[in-house]
Amino acid sequence: MSQLRNQFFDELAKIMTNAAGAAQGVSQEVEQLFRSQGEKMLNDMDLVKREEFEAVKEMAAKARDENDKLQDRIKALEEQLKSKS
């Protein structure tokens, strides 16, 4: 009787261990599925990567500085034209 009870508990422990392993596997599969769906949604949104954004932001700042310098030169040239005429 005692041996039958031990055998029962051993089998129950094996089943529980297998169930825990299966649950962990399912959990990992679900996590991977959500991650891949999330990545697909982000790709479909046509978002810009941070590095690309920073590069364009830097280019815009340089262009703005250059534009300011050119405006200053134009004003100086216009003043020279006014003073000559």
Short mmCIF file of the C-alpha atoms (twelve columns), coordinates in Angstrom:
data_MODEL
# 
_entry.id   MODEL 
# 
loop_
_atom_site.group_PDB 
_atom_site.id 
_atom_site.type_symbol 
_atom_site.label_atom_id 
_atom_site.label_alt_id 
_atom_site.label_comp_id 
_atom_site.label_asym_id 
_atom_site.label_seq_id 
_atom_site.Cartn_x 
_atom_site.Cartn_y 
_atom_site.Cartn_z 
_atom_site.pdbx_PDB_model_num 
ATOM 1  C CA . MET A 1  0.000  0.000   0.000   1 
ATOM 2  C CA . SER A 2  2.823  2.384   0.939   1 
ATOM 3  C CA . GLN A 3  4.693  1.546   -2.257  1 
ATOM 4  C CA . LEU A 4  1.551  2.164   -4.335  1 
ATOM 5  C CA . ARG A 5  1.123  5.557   -2.657  1 
ATOM 6  C CA . ASN A 6  4.788  6.471   -3.348  1 
ATOM 7  C CA . GLN A 7  4.459  5.360   -6.948  1 
ATOM 8  C CA . PHE A 8  1.310  7.479   -7.306  1 
ATOM 9  C CA . PHE A 9  3.083  10.560  -5.921  1 
ATOM 10 C CA . ASP A 10 6.113  9.912   -8.141  1 
ATOM 11 C CA . GLU A 11 3.881  9.773   -11.218 1 
ATOM 12 C CA . LEU A 12 2.011  12.880  -10.065 1 
ATOM 13 C CA . ALA A 13 5.313  14.704  -9.611  1 
ATOM 14 C CA . LYS A 14 6.406  13.692  -13.132 1 
ATOM 15 C CA . ILE A 15 3.115  14.920  -14.583 1 
ATOM 16 C CA . MET A 16 3.402  18.229  -12.727 1 
ATOM 17 C CA . THR A 17 7.000  18.691  -13.896 1 
ATOM 18 C CA . ASN A 18 6.012  17.969  -17.489 1 
ATOM 19 C CA . ALA A 19 3.028  20.325  -17.199 1 
ATOM 20 C CA . ALA A 20 5.255  23.096  -15.833 1 
ATOM 21 C CA . GLY A 21 7.716  22.599  -18.691 1 
ATOM 22 C CA . ALA A 22 4.904  22.645  -21.240 1 
ATOM 23 C CA . ALA A 23 3.435  25.800  -19.681 1 
ATOM 24 C CA . GLN A 24 6.832  27.488  -19.856 1 
ATOM 25 C CA . GLY A 25 7.170  26.487  -23.510 1 
ATOM 26 C CA . VAL A 26 3.719  27.840  -24.329 1 
ATOM 27 C CA . SER A 27 4.548  31.037  -22.456 1 
ATOM 28 C CA . GLN A 28 7.702  31.509  -24.531 1 
ATOM 29 C CA . GLU A 29 5.803  30.864  -27.761 1 
ATOM 30 C CA . VAL A 30 3.101  33.388  -26.826 1 
ATOM 31 C CA . GLU A 31 5.751  35.952  -25.891 1 
ATOM 32 C CA . GLN A 32 7.518  35.431  -29.239 1 
ATOM 33 C CA . LEU A 33 4.196  35.734  -31.084 1 
ATOM 34 C CA . PHE A 34 3.376  39.042  -29.363 1 
ATOM 35 C CA . ARG A 35 6.879  40.340  -30.024 1 
ATOM 36 C CA . SER A 36 6.718  39.467  -33.732 1 
ATOM 37 C CA . GLN A 37 3.246  40.990  -34.071 1 
ATOM 38 C CA . GLY A 38 4.459  44.150  -32.319 1 
ATOM 39 C CA . GLU A 39 7.455  44.409  -34.625 1 
ATOM 40 C CA . LYS A 40 5.193  43.899  -37.644 1 
ATOM 41 C CA . MET A 41 2.880  46.695  -36.474 1 
ATOM 42 C CA . LEU A 42 5.820  49.047  -35.917 1 
ATOM 43 C CA . ASN A 43 7.233  48.251  -39.356 1 
ATOM 44 C CA . ASP A 44 3.828  48.878  -40.937 1 
ATOM 45 C CA . MET A 45 3.667  52.290  -39.225 1 
ATOM 46 C CA . ASP A 46 6.659  53.432  -41.287 1 
ATOM 47 C CA . LEU A 47 8.456  54.925  -38.283 1 
ATOM 48 C CA . VAL A 48 11.891 56.534  -38.469 1 
ATOM 49 C CA . LYS A 49 14.814 55.070  -36.546 1 
ATOM 50 C CA . ARG A 50 16.370 57.259  -33.857 1 
ATOM 51 C CA . GLU A 51 19.731 57.402  -35.661 1 
ATOM 52 C CA . GLU A 52 18.094 58.600  -38.883 1 
ATOM 53 C CA . PHE A 53 16.085 61.223  -36.983 1 
ATOM 54 C CA . GLU A 54 19.186 62.538  -35.214 1 
ATOM 55 C CA . ALA A 55 21.097 62.748  -38.518 1 
ATOM 56 C CA . VAL A 56 18.322 64.732  -40.202 1 
ATOM 57 C CA . LYS A 57 17.969 66.944  -37.121 1 
ATOM 58 C CA . GLU A 58 21.689 67.759  -37.289 1 
ATOM 59 C CA . MET A 59 21.458 68.492  -41.025 1 
ATOM 60 C CA . ALA A 60 18.522 70.842  -40.413 1 
ATOM 61 C CA . ALA A 61 20.444 72.707  -37.702 1 
ATOM 62 C CA . LYS A 62 23.419 73.168  -40.063 1 
ATOM 63 C CA . ALA A 63 21.130 74.369  -42.855 1 
ATOM 64 C CA . ARG A 64 19.455 76.826  -40.471 1 
ATOM 65 C CA . ASP A 65 22.850 78.224  -39.409 1 
ATOM 66 C CA . GLU A 66 23.936 78.531  -43.028 1 
ATOM 67 C CA . ASN A 67 20.680 80.275  -43.895 1 
ATOM 68 C CA . ASP A 68 21.189 82.793  -41.063 1 
ATOM 69 C CA . LYS A 69 24.721 83.541  -42.289 1 
ATOM 70 C CA . LEU A 70 23.486 84.033  -45.842 1 
ATOM 71 C CA . GLN A 71 20.757 86.384  -44.663 1 
ATOM 72 C CA . ASP A 72 23.360 88.433  -42.790 1 
ATOM 73 C CA . ARG A 73 25.519 88.622  -45.944 1 
ATOM 74 C CA . ILE A 74 22.525 89.702  -48.027 1 
ATOM 75 C CA . LYS A 75 21.706 92.462  -45.547 1 
ATOM 76 C CA . ALA A 76 25.324 93.644  -45.582 1 
ATOM 77 C CA . LEU A 77 25.386 93.690  -49.401 1 
ATOM 78 C CA . GLU A 78 22.091 95.578  -49.526 1 
ATOM 79 C CA . GLU A 79 23.515 98.174  -47.117 1 
ATOM 80 C CA . GLN A 80 26.585 98.544  -49.331 1 
ATOM 81 C CA . LEU A 81 24.351 99.049  -52.385 1 
ATOM 82 C CA . LYS A 82 22.316 101.685 -50.553 1 
ATOM 83 C CA . SER A 83 25.418 103.544 -49.442 1 
ATOM 84 C CA . LYS A 84 26.839 103.592 -53.005 1 
ATOM 85 C CA . SER A 85 23.694 104.965 -54.571 1 
# 
